[in-house]
């Protein structure tokens, strides 16, 4: 079972169950719905609606807003790259306010939407610190089907963990459980 894998929490395992996946094999053999190509770099001014790209932006402001649904919130961040501004919407992730402070620089892997009322927007973009390594930006990423209980980021991390990822060790079945084996370096498939 998926929850027997070191590094996969019960909450994450339960989120996969909602998608009909209980085993390591069921997660690894479920293909993505599609892939998004974030290898193109763009400025906000040159953003093309529906065109996936990587953007480097600075936070102007970030606020928490209620929605019409009970228990749901939206973090709305205003960002700029010096050529234009855009709005980023993050749903049910209130902890983002502590990181999305004015002046903080981020890299976004996103698909822009142009709204007549609100202008350029990004809905739940993948993000990482601009001064850190490129983990999601500048790459071709799988897009998986989801539930309210799991994000693309968590799904991708789980697949990476199951494939050996940055740890460089394969999963090995031990009866009904899984552990990290000492397989020779390079013998596992590695996700980047």
C-alpha positions in Angstrom: 0.0 0.0 0.0 1.1 3.6 -0.7 0.9 4.6 3.0 3.6 2.0 3.8 6.2 4.0 1.7 8.6 6.0 3.9 8.0 9.7 3.2 4.3 9.3 2.1 2.0 10.6 4.9 -1.4 9.1 5.7 -3.0 12.3 4.4 -1.3 12.1 1.1 -2.1 8.3 0.8 -5.7 9.1 1.5 -5.8 11.8 -1.1 -4.6 9.2 -3.7 -7.3 6.8 -2.5 -9.8 9.5 -3.5 -8.4 9.2 -7.0 -8.7 5.4 -6.9 -5.0 4.8 -6.2 -4.0 2.7 -3.2 -0.7 1.1 -4.3 2.7 2.4 -5.5 2.0 0.7 -8.8 -1.3 2.4 -9.3 0.3 5.8 -8.8 3.3 5.1 -11.1 1.2 3.6 -13.8 -1.4 6.3 -14.0 -0.3 8.6 -16.8 -0.6 12.4 -16.6 -3.5 14.1 -18.3 -1.1 16.2 -20.3 2.3 18.0 -20.0 2.9 21.8 -19.7 6.0 23.2 -21.3 7.5 25.9 -19.0 10.8 26.0 -20.8 9.9 29.3 -22.5 10.9 32.5 -20.6 8.6 35.5 -20.8 8.0 38.9 -19.4 4.5 39.8 -18.1 4.2 42.3 -20.9 4.8 39.6 -23.5 2.7 36.9 -21.8 0.4 35.1 -24.2 -3.0 33.9 -22.9 -2.9 30.1 -22.6 0.8 30.0 -23.4 2.7 28.2 -20.6 6.0 30.0 -19.6 8.3 30.8 -16.8 8.2 34.3 -15.3 10.5 36.0 -12.8 8.4 38.4 -10.6 8.5 40.5 -7.5 5.6 40.6 -5.0 3.9 44.0 -4.8 1.3 42.9 -2.2 -0.5 39.8 -1.0 -3.9 39.5 0.8 -6.2 36.9 2.0 -9.8 37.1 0.7 -12.9 35.0 1.6 -14.8 33.3 -1.1 -18.5 32.7 -1.4 -18.0 29.1 -0.2 -17.8 28.3 3.5 -14.2 27.5 4.7 -12.6 28.5 1.4 -10.1 31.4 1.0 -8.1 32.9 -1.8 -4.6 34.4 -1.5 -4.4 37.1 -4.1 -0.9 38.4 -4.8 -0.1 41.3 -7.1 3.3 40.8 -8.9 5.5 42.7 -11.3 8.6 42.2 -13.4 9.0 45.8 -14.3 7.2 45.4 -17.7 3.7 44.9 -16.4 1.7 43.6 -13.3 -0.3 40.5 -12.8 -2.5 38.8 -10.2 -1.8 35.4 -8.8 -4.6 33.5 -7.1 -3.9 30.6 -4.7 -6.9 28.7 -3.4 -7.1 27.3 0.2 -3.4 27.9 0.9 -3.5 30.6 3.7 0.1 29.8 4.8 1.4 31.4 1.6 1.0 34.8 3.2 4.1 34.3 5.3 6.3 33.8 2.2 4.5 36.1 -0.3 5.7 39.4 1.2 6.2 42.6 -0.7 9.6 42.7 -2.4 10.1 38.9 -2.4 11.2 37.5 -5.8 9.7 34.3 -7.2 9.9 32.3 -10.4 6.5 31.2 -11.6 5.7 28.3 -14.0 2.3 29.3 -15.1 -0.3 29.6 -17.9 -1.5 33.2 -18.1 -5.2 34.1 -18.4 -6.2 37.6 -19.5 -9.4 38.9 -17.8 -11.2 41.9 -19.1 -11.9 43.2 -15.6 -8.8 42.1 -13.7 -6.1 42.0 -16.4 -3.4 39.4 -16.5 -3.9 36.5 -14.0 -2.2 33.3 -12.9 -4.4 30.7 -11.2 -2.5 28.5 -8.8 0.9 28.9 -10.5 3.8 26.6 -9.6 6.4 28.8 -7.8 9.8 28.7 -6.3 12.4 31.3 -5.0 14.1 33.1 -7.8 17.5 32.7 -6.1 17.1 28.9 -5.7 17.4 25.9 -8.0 14.9 25.4 -10.8 12.7 22.6 -9.6 9.5 23.4 -11.5 10.2 26.5 -13.6 12.0 26.1 -16.9 10.9 22.5 -17.4 8.3 20.3 -19.0 5.9 19.2 -16.2 3.2 16.5 -16.0 -0.3 17.7 -15.2 -2.3 15.1 -13.2 -6.0 14.8 -12.5 -6.6 15.9 -8.9 -9.1 16.1 -6.1 -9.5 18.9 -3.5 -7.2 17.0 -1.2 -4.0 17.0 -3.4 -2.1 19.6 -5.4 0.0 19.1 -8.5 3.1 19.9 -6.3 2.3 17.1 -3.9 1.4 14.6 -6.7 4.7 15.4 -8.5 6.7 15.1 -5.2 5.1 11.8 -4.5 5.9 10.4 -7.9 9.5 11.7 -7.6 9.8 10.0 -4.2 8.5 6.7 -5.6 11.0 6.8 -8.5 13.9 7.5 -6.2 14.1 11.2 -7.0 16.9 13.3 -5.6 17.6 10.7 -2.9 19.0 8.4 -5.6 17.7 5.2 -4.0 15.1 2.8 -5.3 12.1 1.7 -3.5 12.2 -2.0 -2.6 9.3 -4.2 -1.6 9.7 -6.0 1.7 6.6 -8.2 2.0 3.7 -5.8 2.4 5.9 -2.8 3.1 8.4 -0.6 1.1 11.8 0.7 2.1 14.7 2.5 0.4 17.1 -0.1 -1.1 20.8 0.4 -1.7 20.6 0.0 -5.4 23.6 1.0 -7.4 23.6 4.7 -8.4 21.9 5.3 -11.7 19.9 2.1 -11.6 16.5 3.8 -10.8 14.5 6.0 -13.0 14.9 9.6 -11.7 12.4 12.4 -12.0 13.8 15.9 -12.2 
